[in-house]
């Protein structure tokens, strides 16, 4: 299995959660890049798209969240 990961970091979630900034357009670009890589590597197994978010709490400490199978373009 190949896992393609998009990482988003934000100082706060005042406007939206970090994963909300992975737009449909961004997902499409990631899928195109992944497709090219899969083709070049002749990959025949499963593929997954994950999102890792980093949000800083009020003390400045990072809170990391990993969402598996976050989207399928």
PyMOL Python script that loads the backbone (N, CA, C, O; Angstrom):
from pymol import cmd

cmd.read_pdbstr("""\
ATOM      1  N   UNK A   1       0.843  -1.177   0.000  1.00  0.00           N
ATOM      2  CA  UNK A   1       0.000   0.000   0.000  1.00  0.00           C
ATOM      3  C   UNK A   1       0.891   1.243   0.000  1.00  0.00           C
ATOM      4  O   UNK A   1       1.905   1.308   0.695  1.00  0.00           O
ATOM      5  N   UNK A   2       0.481   2.220  -0.797  1.00  0.00           N
ATOM      6  CA  UNK A   2       1.128   3.530  -0.774  1.00  0.00           C
ATOM      7  C   UNK A   2       0.140   4.508  -0.139  1.00  0.00           C
ATOM      8  O   UNK A   2      -1.038   4.542  -0.493  1.00  0.00           O
ATOM      9  N   UNK A   3       0.643   5.296   0.801  1.00  0.00           N
ATOM     10  CA  UNK A   3      -0.178   6.312   1.449  1.00  0.00           C
ATOM     11  C   UNK A   3       0.363   7.682   1.065  1.00  0.00           C
ATOM     12  O   UNK A   3       1.525   7.996   1.323  1.00  0.00           O
ATOM     13  N   UNK A   4      -0.481   8.487   0.452  1.00  0.00           N
ATOM     14  CA  UNK A   4      -0.141   9.869   0.137  1.00  0.00           C
ATOM     15  C   UNK A   4      -0.736  10.731   1.248  1.00  0.00           C
ATOM     16  O   UNK A   4      -1.904  10.582   1.609  1.00  0.00           O
ATOM     17  N   UNK A   5       0.083  11.633   1.783  1.00  0.00           N
ATOM     18  CA  UNK A   5      -0.333  12.402   2.954  1.00  0.00           C
ATOM     19  C   UNK A   5      -0.230  13.898   2.677  1.00  0.00           C
ATOM     20  O   UNK A   5       0.789  14.388   2.190  1.00  0.00           O
ATOM     21  N   UNK A   6      -1.297  14.604   2.995  1.00  0.00           N
ATOM     22  CA  UNK A   6      -1.289  16.065   2.972  1.00  0.00           C
ATOM     23  C   UNK A   6      -1.216  16.531   4.422  1.00  0.00           C
ATOM     24  O   UNK A   6      -1.979  16.065   5.268  1.00  0.00           O
ATOM     25  N   UNK A   7      -0.299  17.448   4.705  1.00  0.00           N
ATOM     26  CA  UNK A   7      -0.123  17.961   6.065  1.00  0.00           C
ATOM     27  C   UNK A   7      -0.546  19.426   6.095  1.00  0.00           C
ATOM     28  O   UNK A   7      -0.114  20.230   5.269  1.00  0.00           O
ATOM     29  N   UNK A   8      -1.395  19.755   7.060  1.00  0.00           N
ATOM     30  CA  UNK A   8      -1.857  21.133   7.236  1.00  0.00           C
ATOM     31  C   UNK A   8      -1.627  21.543   8.682  1.00  0.00           C
ATOM     32  O   UNK A   8      -1.971  20.807   9.607  1.00  0.00           O
ATOM     33  N   UNK A   9      -1.041  22.722   8.872  1.00  0.00           N
ATOM     34  CA  UNK A   9      -0.811  23.256  10.216  1.00  0.00           C
ATOM     35  C   UNK A   9      -1.458  24.630  10.327  1.00  0.00           C
ATOM     36  O   UNK A   9      -1.435  25.425   9.387  1.00  0.00           O
ATOM     37  N   UNK A  10      -2.030  24.888  11.487  1.00  0.00           N
ATOM     38  CA  UNK A  10      -2.661  26.178  11.755  1.00  0.00           C
ATOM     39  C   UNK A  10      -2.388  26.573  13.202  1.00  0.00           C
ATOM     40  O   UNK A  10      -2.249  25.722  14.082  1.00  0.00           O
ATOM     41  N   UNK A  11      -2.316  27.876  13.426  1.00  0.00           N
ATOM     42  CA  UNK A  11      -2.123  28.376  14.786  1.00  0.00           C
ATOM     43  C   UNK A  11      -3.391  28.209  15.621  1.00  0.00           C
ATOM     44  O   UNK A  11      -3.320  28.009  16.834  1.00  0.00           O
ATOM     45  N   UNK A  12      -4.542  28.291  14.971  1.00  0.00           N
ATOM     46  CA  UNK A  12      -5.810  28.110  15.674  1.00  0.00           C
ATOM     47  C   UNK A  12      -6.862  27.667  14.662  1.00  0.00           C
ATOM     48  O   UNK A  12      -6.625  27.663  13.454  1.00  0.00           O
ATOM     49  N   UNK A  13      -8.012  27.298  15.177  1.00  0.00           N
ATOM     50  CA  UNK A  13      -9.098  26.864  14.286  1.00  0.00           C
ATOM     51  C   UNK A  13     -10.243  27.879  14.294  1.00  0.00           C
ATOM     52  O   UNK A  13     -11.412  27.513  14.174  1.00  0.00           O
ATOM     53  N   UNK A  14      -9.895  29.143  14.437  1.00  0.00           N
ATOM     54  CA  UNK A  14     -10.885  30.219  14.490  1.00  0.00           C
ATOM     55  C   UNK A  14     -11.763  30.232  13.237  1.00  0.00           C
ATOM     56  O   UNK A  14     -12.975  30.428  13.330  1.00  0.00           O
ATOM     57  N   UNK A  15     -11.160  30.025  12.076  1.00  0.00           N
ATOM     58  CA  UNK A  15     -11.911  30.102  10.819  1.00  0.00           C
ATOM     59  C   UNK A  15     -12.423  28.744  10.359  1.00  0.00           C
ATOM     60  O   UNK A  15     -13.509  28.647   9.787  1.00  0.00           O
ATOM     61  N   UNK A  16     -11.651  27.708  10.605  1.00  0.00           N
ATOM     62  CA  UNK A  16     -12.038  26.351  10.209  1.00  0.00           C
ATOM     63  C   UNK A  16     -10.992  25.384  10.743  1.00  0.00           C
ATOM     64  O   UNK A  16      -9.916  25.785  11.184  1.00  0.00           O
ATOM     65  N   UNK A  17     -11.329  24.120  10.694  1.00  0.00           N
ATOM     66  CA  UNK A  17     -10.362  23.094  11.073  1.00  0.00           C
ATOM     67  C   UNK A  17      -9.295  23.000   9.983  1.00  0.00           C
ATOM     68  O   UNK A  17      -9.593  23.265   8.819  1.00  0.00           O
ATOM     69  N   UNK A  18      -8.074  22.635  10.327  1.00  0.00           N
ATOM     70  CA  UNK A  18      -7.000  22.585   9.318  1.00  0.00           C
ATOM     71  C   UNK A  18      -7.339  21.710   8.110  1.00  0.00           C
ATOM     72  O   UNK A  18      -7.006  22.059   6.977  1.00  0.00           O
ATOM     73  N   UNK A  19      -7.999  20.577   8.349  1.00  0.00           N
ATOM     74  CA  UNK A  19      -8.315  19.678   7.230  1.00  0.00           C
ATOM     75  C   UNK A  19      -9.319  20.294   6.258  1.00  0.00           C
ATOM     76  O   UNK A  19      -9.409  19.867   5.107  1.00  0.00           O
ATOM     77  N   UNK A  20     -10.071  21.292   6.714  1.00  0.00           N
ATOM     78  CA  UNK A  20     -11.018  21.969   5.825  1.00  0.00           C
ATOM     79  C   UNK A  20     -10.311  22.768   4.732  1.00  0.00           C
ATOM     80  O   UNK A  20     -10.935  23.170   3.750  1.00  0.00           O
ATOM     81  N   UNK A  21      -9.018  22.995   4.903  1.00  0.00           N
ATOM     82  CA  UNK A  21      -8.246  23.741   3.912  1.00  0.00           C
ATOM     83  C   UNK A  21      -7.688  22.840   2.806  1.00  0.00           C
ATOM     84  O   UNK A  21      -6.969  23.312   1.925  1.00  0.00           O
ATOM     85  N   UNK A  22      -8.016  21.546   2.851  1.00  0.00           N
ATOM     86  CA  UNK A  22      -7.669  20.643   1.752  1.00  0.00           C
ATOM     87  C   UNK A  22      -8.879  20.637   0.816  1.00  0.00           C
ATOM     88  O   UNK A  22      -9.769  19.795   0.931  1.00  0.00           O
ATOM     89  N   UNK A  23      -8.889  21.579  -0.093  1.00  0.00           N
ATOM     90  CA  UNK A  23     -10.034  21.782  -0.987  1.00  0.00           C
ATOM     91  C   UNK A  23     -10.149  20.662  -2.019  1.00  0.00           C
ATOM     92  O   UNK A  23      -9.237  19.853  -2.186  1.00  0.00           O
ATOM     93  N   UNK A  24     -11.282  20.634  -2.699  1.00  0.00           N
ATOM     94  CA  UNK A  24     -11.478  19.666  -3.790  1.00  0.00           C
ATOM     95  C   UNK A  24     -10.423  19.864  -4.873  1.00  0.00           C
ATOM     96  O   UNK A  24      -9.949  18.892  -5.462  1.00  0.00           O
ATOM     97  N   UNK A  25     -10.055  21.109  -5.137  1.00  0.00           N
ATOM     98  CA  UNK A  25      -9.016  21.386  -6.137  1.00  0.00           C
ATOM     99  C   UNK A  25      -7.675  20.815  -5.685  1.00  0.00           C
ATOM    100  O   UNK A  25      -6.941  20.244  -6.492  1.00  0.00           O
ATOM    101  N   UNK A  26      -7.353  20.965  -4.406  1.00  0.00           N
ATOM    102  CA  UNK A  26      -6.103  20.421  -3.870  1.00  0.00           C
ATOM    103  C   UNK A  26      -6.128  18.900  -3.931  1.00  0.00           C
ATOM    104  O   UNK A  26      -5.123  18.275  -4.272  1.00  0.00           O
ATOM    105  N   UNK A  27      -7.262  18.304  -3.606  1.00  0.00           N
ATOM    106  CA  UNK A  27      -7.400  16.853  -3.681  1.00  0.00           C
ATOM    107  C   UNK A  27      -7.172  16.365  -5.109  1.00  0.00           C
ATOM    108  O   UNK A  27      -6.532  15.337  -5.327  1.00  0.00           O
ATOM    109  N   UNK A  28      -7.695  17.105  -6.069  1.00  0.00           N
ATOM    110  CA  UNK A  28      -7.524  16.736  -7.478  1.00  0.00           C
ATOM    111  C   UNK A  28      -6.053  16.794  -7.873  1.00  0.00           C
ATOM    112  O   UNK A  28      -5.559  15.897  -8.557  1.00  0.00           O
ATOM    113  N   UNK A  29      -5.348  17.846  -7.446  1.00  0.00           N
ATOM    114  CA  UNK A  29      -3.913  17.954  -7.740  1.00  0.00           C
ATOM    115  C   UNK A  29      -3.122  16.819  -7.096  1.00  0.00           C
ATOM    116  O   UNK A  29      -2.213  16.260  -7.710  1.00  0.00           O
ATOM    117  N   UNK A  30      -3.471  16.485  -5.862  1.00  0.00           N
ATOM    118  CA  UNK A  30      -2.803  15.372  -5.185  1.00  0.00           C
ATOM    119  C   UNK A  30      -3.049  14.058  -5.924  1.00  0.00           C
ATOM    120  O   UNK A  30      -2.142  13.240  -6.075  1.00  0.00           O
ATOM    121  N   UNK A  31      -4.284  13.869  -6.380  1.00  0.00           N
ATOM    122  CA  UNK A  31      -4.623  12.649  -7.115  1.00  0.00           C
ATOM    123  C   UNK A  31      -3.859  12.566  -8.432  1.00  0.00           C
ATOM    124  O   UNK A  31      -3.400  11.489  -8.813  1.00  0.00           O
ATOM    125  N   UNK A  32      -3.718  13.684  -9.128  1.00  0.00           N
ATOM    126  CA  UNK A  32      -2.960  13.691 -10.385  1.00  0.00           C
ATOM    127  C   UNK A  32      -1.494  13.344 -10.142  1.00  0.00           C
ATOM    128  O   UNK A  32      -0.907  12.550 -10.876  1.00  0.00           O
ATOM    129  N   UNK A  33      -0.913  13.941  -9.113  1.00  0.00           N
ATOM    130  CA  UNK A  33       0.485  13.647  -8.777  1.00  0.00           C
ATOM    131  C   UNK A  33       0.638  12.189  -8.351  1.00  0.00           C
ATOM    132  O   UNK A  33       1.591  11.517  -8.746  1.00  0.00           O
ATOM    133  N   UNK A  34      -0.300  11.709  -7.550  1.00  0.00           N
ATOM    134  CA  UNK A  34      -0.258  10.318  -7.105  1.00  0.00           C
ATOM    135  C   UNK A  34      -0.389   9.368  -8.293  1.00  0.00           C
ATOM    136  O   UNK A  34       0.323   8.368  -8.379  1.00  0.00           O
ATOM    137  N   UNK A  35      -1.298   9.684  -9.199  1.00  0.00           N
ATOM    138  CA  UNK A  35      -1.479   8.848 -10.384  1.00  0.00           C
ATOM    139  C   UNK A  35      -0.222   8.757 -11.225  1.00  0.00           C
ATOM    140  O   UNK A  35       0.119   7.689 -11.731  1.00  0.00           O
ATOM    141  N   UNK A  36       0.462   9.872 -11.373  1.00  0.00           N
ATOM    142  CA  UNK A  36       1.715   9.876 -12.134  1.00  0.00           C
ATOM    143  C   UNK A  36       2.771   9.023 -11.438  1.00  0.00           C
ATOM    144  O   UNK A  36       3.478   8.251 -12.085  1.00  0.00           O
ATOM    145  N   UNK A  37       2.873   9.167 -10.125  1.00  0.00           N
ATOM    146  CA  UNK A  37       3.847   8.382  -9.360  1.00  0.00           C
ATOM    147  C   UNK A  37       3.534   6.885  -9.459  1.00  0.00           C
ATOM    148  O   UNK A  37       4.427   6.067  -9.677  1.00  0.00           O
ATOM    149  N   UNK A  38       2.254   6.543  -9.297  1.00  0.00           N
ATOM    150  CA  UNK A  38       1.832   5.142  -9.384  1.00  0.00           C
ATOM    151  C   UNK A  38       2.172   4.567 -10.753  1.00  0.00           C
ATOM    152  O   UNK A  38       2.635   3.432 -10.861  1.00  0.00           O
ATOM    153  N   UNK A  39       1.941   5.350 -11.785  1.00  0.00           N
ATOM    154  CA  UNK A  39       2.252   4.913 -13.148  1.00  0.00           C
ATOM    155  C   UNK A  39       3.757   4.701 -13.325  1.00  0.00           C
ATOM    156  O   UNK A  39       4.189   3.674 -13.848  1.00  0.00           O
ATOM    157  N   UNK A  40       4.547   5.679 -12.887  1.00  0.00           N
ATOM    158  CA  UNK A  40       6.004   5.577 -13.043  1.00  0.00           C
ATOM    159  C   UNK A  40       6.591   4.406 -12.272  1.00  0.00           C
ATOM    160  O   UNK A  40       7.536   3.766 -12.733  1.00  0.00           O
ATOM    161  N   UNK A  41       6.038   4.126 -11.106  1.00  0.00           N
ATOM    162  CA  UNK A  41       6.543   3.046 -10.257  1.00  0.00           C
ATOM    163  C   UNK A  41       5.883   1.704 -10.569  1.00  0.00           C
ATOM    164  O   UNK A  41       6.243   0.678  -9.992  1.00  0.00           O
ATOM    165  N   UNK A  42       4.916   1.719 -11.487  1.00  0.00           N
ATOM    166  CA  UNK A  42       4.166   0.514 -11.839  1.00  0.00           C
ATOM    167  C   UNK A  42       3.566  -0.139 -10.591  1.00  0.00           C
ATOM    168  O   UNK A  42       3.615  -1.358 -10.425  1.00  0.00           O
ATOM    169  N   UNK A  43       3.009   0.685  -9.733  1.00  0.00           N
ATOM    170  CA  UNK A  43       2.430   0.222  -8.470  1.00  0.00           C
ATOM    171  C   UNK A  43       1.097  -0.464  -8.747  1.00  0.00           C
ATOM    172  O   UNK A  43       0.239   0.098  -9.426  1.00  0.00           O
ATOM    173  N   UNK A  44       0.921  -1.666  -8.229  1.00  0.00           N
ATOM    174  CA  UNK A  44      -0.285  -2.450  -8.499  1.00  0.00           C
ATOM    175  C   UNK A  44      -1.142  -2.680  -7.255  1.00  0.00           C
ATOM    176  O   UNK A  44      -2.168  -3.356  -7.330  1.00  0.00           O
ATOM    177  N   UNK A  45      -0.736  -2.134  -6.126  1.00  0.00           N
ATOM    178  CA  UNK A  45      -1.445  -2.390  -4.869  1.00  0.00           C
ATOM    179  C   UNK A  45      -2.336  -1.216  -4.478  1.00  0.00           C
ATOM    180  O   UNK A  45      -2.564  -0.297  -5.264  1.00  0.00           O
ATOM    181  N   UNK A  46      -2.828  -1.269  -3.255  1.00  0.00           N
ATOM    182  CA  UNK A  46      -3.757  -0.255  -2.770  1.00  0.00           C
ATOM    183  C   UNK A  46      -3.097   1.112  -2.612  1.00  0.00           C
ATOM    184  O   UNK A  46      -1.882   1.234  -2.456  1.00  0.00           O
ATOM    185  N   UNK A  47      -3.948   2.127  -2.660  1.00  0.00           N
ATOM    186  CA  UNK A  47      -3.522   3.518  -2.481  1.00  0.00           C
ATOM    187  C   UNK A  47      -4.487   4.155  -1.484  1.00  0.00           C
ATOM    188  O   UNK A  47      -5.685   3.870  -1.486  1.00  0.00           O
ATOM    189  N   UNK A  48      -3.944   5.017  -0.642  1.00  0.00           N
ATOM    190  CA  UNK A  48      -4.773   5.708   0.343  1.00  0.00           C
ATOM    191  C   UNK A  48      -4.334   7.161   0.427  1.00  0.00           C
ATOM    192  O   UNK A  48      -3.156   7.475   0.256  1.00  0.00           O
ATOM    193  N   UNK A  49      -5.296   8.049   0.693  1.00  0.00           N
ATOM    194  CA  UNK A  49      -5.014   9.474   0.877  1.00  0.00           C
ATOM    195  C   UNK A  49      -5.372   9.858   2.313  1.00  0.00           C
ATOM    196  O   UNK A  49      -6.528   9.755   2.723  1.00  0.00           O
ATOM    197  N   UNK A  50      -4.369  10.299   3.071  1.00  0.00           N
ATOM    198  CA  UNK A  50      -4.552  10.693   4.468  1.00  0.00           C
ATOM    199  C   UNK A  50      -4.303  12.186   4.622  1.00  0.00           C
ATOM    200  O   UNK A  50      -3.696  12.825   3.762  1.00  0.00           O
ATOM    201  N   UNK A  51      -4.782  12.723   5.731  1.00  0.00           N
ATOM    202  CA  UNK A  51      -4.483  14.104   6.106  1.00  0.00           C
ATOM    203  C   UNK A  51      -3.943  14.096   7.530  1.00  0.00           C
ATOM    204  O   UNK A  51      -4.523  13.478   8.422  1.00  0.00           O
ATOM    205  N   UNK A  52      -2.840  14.782   7.730  1.00  0.00           N
ATOM    206  CA  UNK A  52      -2.306  15.006   9.072  1.00  0.00           C
ATOM    207  C   UNK A  52      -2.451  16.491   9.357  1.00  0.00           C
ATOM    208  O   UNK A  52      -2.013  17.334   8.575  1.00  0.00           O
ATOM    209  N   UNK A  53      -3.078  16.801  10.498  1.00  0.00           N
ATOM    210  CA  UNK A  53      -3.250  18.198  10.873  1.00  0.00           C
ATOM    211  C   UNK A  53      -2.473  18.489  12.150  1.00  0.00           C
ATOM    212  O   UNK A  53      -2.348  17.645  13.037  1.00  0.00           O
ATOM    213  N   UNK A  54      -1.965  19.694  12.211  1.00  0.00           N
ATOM    214  CA  UNK A  54      -1.262  20.172  13.396  1.00  0.00           C
ATOM    215  C   UNK A  54      -1.932  21.474  13.806  1.00  0.00           C
ATOM    216  O   UNK A  54      -1.945  22.449  13.054  1.00  0.00           O
ATOM    217  N   UNK A  55      -2.480  21.471  14.991  1.00  0.00           N
ATOM    218  CA  UNK A  55      -3.163  22.642  15.527  1.00  0.00           C
ATOM    219  C   UNK A  55      -2.516  22.964  16.869  1.00  0.00           C
ATOM    220  O   UNK A  55      -2.353  22.081  17.712  1.00  0.00           O
ATOM    221  N   UNK A  56      -2.155  24.200  17.063  1.00  0.00           N
ATOM    222  CA  UNK A  56      -1.469  24.583  18.296  1.00  0.00           C
ATOM    223  C   UNK A  56      -2.482  25.007  19.355  1.00  0.00           C
ATOM    224  O   UNK A  56      -3.357  25.834  19.096  1.00  0.00           O
ATOM    225  N   UNK A  57      -2.353  24.428  20.558  1.00  0.00           N
ATOM    226  CA  UNK A  57      -3.274  24.782  21.640  1.00  0.00           C
ATOM    227  C   UNK A  57      -2.888  26.127  22.251  1.00  0.00           C
ATOM    228  O   UNK A  57      -1.944  26.772  21.795  1.00  0.00           O
ATOM    229  N   UNK A  58      -3.612  26.544  23.270  1.00  0.00           N
ATOM    230  CA  UNK A  58      -3.399  27.876  23.850  1.00  0.00           C
ATOM    231  C   UNK A  58      -2.032  28.031  24.513  1.00  0.00           C
ATOM    232  O   UNK A  58      -1.601  29.148  24.798  1.00  0.00           O
ATOM    233  N   UNK A  59      -1.349  26.905  24.759  1.00  0.00           N
ATOM    234  CA  UNK A  59      -0.009  26.950  25.346  1.00  0.00           C
ATOM    235  C   UNK A  59       1.083  26.897  24.280  1.00  0.00           C
ATOM    236  O   UNK A  59       2.273  26.938  24.593  1.00  0.00           O
ATOM    237  N   UNK A  60       0.665  26.804  23.021  1.00  0.00           N
ATOM    238  CA  UNK A  60       1.622  26.727  21.923  1.00  0.00           C
ATOM    239  C   UNK A  60       2.102  25.325  21.619  1.00  0.00           C
ATOM    240  O   UNK A  60       2.998  25.133  20.797  1.00  0.00           O
ATOM    241  N   UNK A  61       1.502  24.335  22.285  1.00  0.00           N
ATOM    242  CA  UNK A  61       1.881  22.943  22.049  1.00  0.00           C
ATOM    243  C   UNK A  61       1.128  22.396  20.839  1.00  0.00           C
ATOM    244  O   UNK A  61      -0.057  22.682  20.668  1.00  0.00           O
ATOM    245  N   UNK A  62       1.800  21.617  20.003  1.00  0.00           N
ATOM    246  CA  UNK A  62       1.118  21.064  18.831  1.00  0.00           C
ATOM    247  C   UNK A  62       0.208  19.897  19.207  1.00  0.00           C
ATOM    248  O   UNK A  62       0.568  19.032  20.006  1.00  0.00           O
ATOM    249  N   UNK A  63      -0.967  19.899  18.611  1.00  0.00           N
ATOM    250  CA  UNK A  63      -1.896  18.779  18.728  1.00  0.00           C
ATOM    251  C   UNK A  63      -1.988  18.182  17.333  1.00  0.00           C
ATOM    252  O   UNK A  63      -2.463  18.827  16.398  1.00  0.00           O
ATOM    253  N   UNK A  64      -1.527  16.941  17.204  1.00  0.00           N
ATOM    254  CA  UNK A  64      -1.434  16.297  15.891  1.00  0.00           C
ATOM    255  C   UNK A  64      -2.566  15.286  15.740  1.00  0.00           C
ATOM    256  O   UNK A  64      -2.824  14.477  16.631  1.00  0.00           O
ATOM    257  N   UNK A  65      -3.232  15.354  14.591  1.00  0.00           N
ATOM    258  CA  UNK A  65      -4.330  14.432  14.295  1.00  0.00           C
ATOM    259  C   UNK A  65      -4.076  13.808  12.924  1.00  0.00           C
ATOM    260  O   UNK A  65      -3.761  14.506  11.960  1.00  0.00           O
ATOM    261  N   UNK A  66      -4.217  12.493  12.853  1.00  0.00           N
ATOM    262  CA  UNK A  66      -4.001  11.750  11.608  1.00  0.00           C
ATOM    263  C   UNK A  66      -5.333  11.131  11.194  1.00  0.00           C
ATOM    264  O   UNK A  66      -5.899  10.312  11.918  1.00  0.00           O
ATOM    265  N   UNK A  67      -5.825  11.527  10.028  1.00  0.00           N
ATOM    266  CA  UNK A  67      -7.072  10.986   9.494  1.00  0.00           C
ATOM    267  C   UNK A  67      -6.745  10.081   8.316  1.00  0.00           C
ATOM    268  O   UNK A  67      -6.306  10.547   7.265  1.00  0.00           O
ATOM    269  N   UNK A  68      -6.963   8.787   8.502  1.00  0.00           N
ATOM    270  CA  UNK A  68      -6.738   7.830   7.420  1.00  0.00           C
ATOM    271  C   UNK A  68      -7.931   7.842   6.468  1.00  0.00           C
ATOM    272  O   UNK A  68      -9.060   8.115   6.875  1.00  0.00           O
ATOM    273  N   UNK A  69      -7.667   7.544   5.199  1.00  0.00           N
ATOM    274  CA  UNK A  69      -8.729   7.545   4.177  1.00  0.00           C
ATOM    275  C   UNK A  69      -9.535   8.841   4.236  1.00  0.00           C
ATOM    276  O   UNK A  69     -10.766   8.818   4.209  1.00  0.00           O
ATOM    277  N   UNK A  70      -8.843   9.951   4.314  1.00  0.00           N
ATOM    278  CA  UNK A  70      -9.494  11.251   4.472  1.00  0.00           C
ATOM    279  C   UNK A  70     -10.327  11.629   3.254  1.00  0.00           C
ATOM    280  O   UNK A  70     -11.355  12.295   3.376  1.00  0.00           O
ATOM    281  N   UNK A  71      -9.879  11.205   2.092  1.00  0.00           N
ATOM    282  CA  UNK A  71     -10.636  11.494   0.868  1.00  0.00           C
ATOM    283  C   UNK A  71     -10.231  10.509  -0.210  1.00  0.00           C
ATOM    284  O   UNK A  71      -9.178   9.875  -0.144  1.00  0.00           O
ATOM    285  N   UNK A  72     -11.092  10.401  -1.195  1.00  0.00           N
ATOM    286  CA  UNK A  72     -10.795   9.603  -2.383  1.00  0.00           C
ATOM    287  C   UNK A  72     -11.189  10.446  -3.583  1.00  0.00           C
ATOM    288  O   UNK A  72     -12.374  10.677  -3.825  1.00  0.00           O
ATOM    289  N   UNK A  73     -10.195  10.905  -4.333  1.00  0.00           N
ATOM    290  CA  UNK A  73     -10.482  11.833  -5.441  1.00  0.00           C
ATOM    291  C   UNK A  73     -11.249  11.191  -6.595  1.00  0.00           C
ATOM    292  O   UNK A  73     -11.552  11.859  -7.583  1.00  0.00           O
TER     293      UNK A  73
END
""", "prot")
cmd.dss("prot")
cmd.show_as("cartoon", "prot")
cmd.util.cbc("prot")
cmd.orient("prot")
